[in-house]
Amino acid sequence: KTPQEGAYRTKETHITVALDGGKTVNAIVREPLDAPADRPACLFLHGSGTGKSSEAFGDVANAMASAGITTLVPDKRLDNYTMLHRDYVSSAHDYAKSLEILRKWPGVSRSETGIYAESEGTWIATVLTQQHPDLAFAILTSPPVVSGRQQMTLAATNYLTAAGAPDAVKQLIPRITSLGTQRMGLAYADFDAAKYRTSLTMPLLIN
C-alpha cells in the first residue's frame, strides 16, 4: 500500500551545498520520521520566480516527506543568474551537487531518487536528466511551450500593457526581440530545450 500524505511526522534539516568555484548555497532537507529505509527521494528545481529554499516548495516538499519521500530544496545560485545572463547547463551542474547529497542521505534509495521542476526550471531539468539518465522520475510543472525569445516577447508586451503603454510602443517589442541577442548577453533566449527532451525516458509527470 502506498503511504498517503500525513502518514509520517517530518524532520527538517538545514544544510549547505558546496558548488564549484568555492560557492555555496543553502538547502533544506525534509524527511519522514520512522519511515522504512531505502525510500524514494525528490530534488526540487526552481523556476524563474523563486530562489530561496526557505521561500519555495515548502508545502509540496513537506507533503511529500509526510508520505515517506525525502526531499531536498536548495537555493538557486544567483551570482551567475541575471536578467541578461542565464546558463542552464551550468545550473544543471550546480543542481547535480544537491542531487548527489540527496542520493547519499541516510535512508534514501539512490535508484528511487527523482526531480521536481517548475517553469524555467524544467529546461534545467531536461539537461539534468541527460547528464543523469538513471533518475527514477521527473515531475515537470508548467513547462514552457514556446522558446525563451517568445517568452521574452510575451512578458514584455504584457508588462507594457499593464503599465498602459501606447500601442506604438508595444508593437516595437516583437521587432526588438527578433534581433540577435548574443551581443546583449541574452544567449539563453535561444536555448534549445528540444534537443534534451529525448533524455526524458524515466516515468514522467507533466502538469
N, C-alpha and C positions, 0 to 999 in steps of 0.2 A: 504494500500500500504506500502510495506517495504521500509524504508528510505535507500538511497544509500550513498556510501562514498562521503563525501563532502557536505552532506545536512546541517551540523551544524558546526559552529565555535567551537573550543575546548579550554578548560582551563586545565592547568597543575598545579598540586599541589604536592609539595614535603613534605613527612611525615616521621615519624619514627615509626617503628613497634616494640613493646616490645615482646621479646621472654622469654622463661623460663630461669632461672639462671641469671637474670639480664642482659642478652644480648639484643642487639637491631640491627636492620637492617634498612637501608634507603629504601624508596619506592617512586614511582611516580604514582599518580592518574591522569588519563586523563578523562575528562568528556565533554559531549556536552553541549553547552550553549543554553538556551531557549528550551530544549527538554522536552517532556512530562514527568511527574513523573511516578514512578513505571516502570522504564525502565530496560532492561537487563544489566548485568554486566559480566565481564570476568577477572579472575585472571590468571596471566602468571607464568609458572614454567620453570626454566632454564634447559638447557641440560648441558653436561659436559664442553662445551667450553665457556660458558658465566657465569657471576657472578654479574656484576654491573647493577643496574636498569637504570643508565644513559647511558649504552652502549649496551643495548639489547632490542629488541622488540619495539623500538620507532616508527618504520614505521607502523607495524601492529597494535599496541595499539592505535596510533593516528588515523589511518584509521578507526578502529572500533568506536572510540569516535566520529569521524565526521559523522558516520552513526547512532548515537544515543545510543551507548553502552558505559557505564562507564567501564574503565579498570584500573587495578592495577598491576604494575610491581614492585615486591620487589627485593632487593639484595638477592643473595644466601648467606646463612650463611656459612662461610668458616672456622671458628675456629675449627669445628669438621668434616671438609671435606678435605681429603688429597688423595694423590695417593695410600696410604696404608690403609686408613680407610674411609668408607662411610656407613652411616646408613640411609637407605631410609625411614624406618618407622619414625625415629626421624625427618628427613627432612620434611616428610608429616605433622608431628605435628607442625613444625615451619611454614609451609605454611598455616596451618589452622588458625594461628593468623591473617595473612593477609586476609584470606577469610572472617573471622568474621568482620574485619574492612570494607571490601568492601560491605558486605551484609547490614551493618548499615549506609553506606554512603548516604547522602541526595539524594533523587530522585531514589535510586536503589530499585528494587523489589527483595527481598530475594529469592523468589521462581523462579526467572529467572536468577539466577547467576550460571555461569559455569566456566570451566577452559580451558586453552590452554597450552599444554606442548610440549616440543621438546626433541627428542633423549632420553638421560638418564632420563630426567625429566618425561618421560611418565611412567617409573616404579614408580616414586614417585606419579604420578597422579593416578595410579591404587590403591595405598594404600589410597590416599585421598578419592577416590570415595567409597572405602569400609567403611571408617570412616564417610563419609558424603554422604549417598546414595540419599539424596534429591537434589544433584546438578542437575541443569537444563540441562546441556550438557557438553560434553567433546570433545576437539579437540586435537588429538594426531598426531604430525608431526614427521616423521622419527622415529617411534618406533623401537627399536632393535628387530630383528627377530631371534637372537641367544643369548645364555647365556652370562653373563658377562665374564666368563672364556674364551669362544670362542672369544669374542671381544678383550680381552687382547692379545690372540694369534695373531689375525689378525693385531692389531695395532702394536705390537712389530715386527712382521715379515715385515710389510710394512715400518716401520721406518728403520729397518736394511737394507732392500732392497734399500731404498732411500739413505742411507748412504754408500752403496757399500760394505756391509759386505760380507764375503765369505759364500758360501752355507753351509759349515760345521757349521758355527755359527748360521745361520738362522734355520737349522734343529734341533738345540737344544731347540728352543723356545717351540714347542709343548710338548716336554718332561718335560720342566720346569713347564709349566702352567698346566700340568696334575697332578702335585704333590699336596698334601694337602696345602691349603693356610691359614689355621687358624693360624698357628704359626707366619706367617708374617703379620697377621692382615688384610689379604685380604678376609675376610669372605664374603664381598659383591660380590665377583666373583661368588658365588653360590646363589645369591639372586633368589628366586623362584617367578618370576613375574606371572607365570601361575596361581598360587593359588588365585591371586587377580582379575583375569580377569572376573570372574563371577559377579563382582560388577559393571561392565560396562553395566548397564541396561538403562541408560539415552540415549537420542539422541546422536549419536557418529559419528564424522568425523575423518577418518584416512587418512592421505596423506603423 
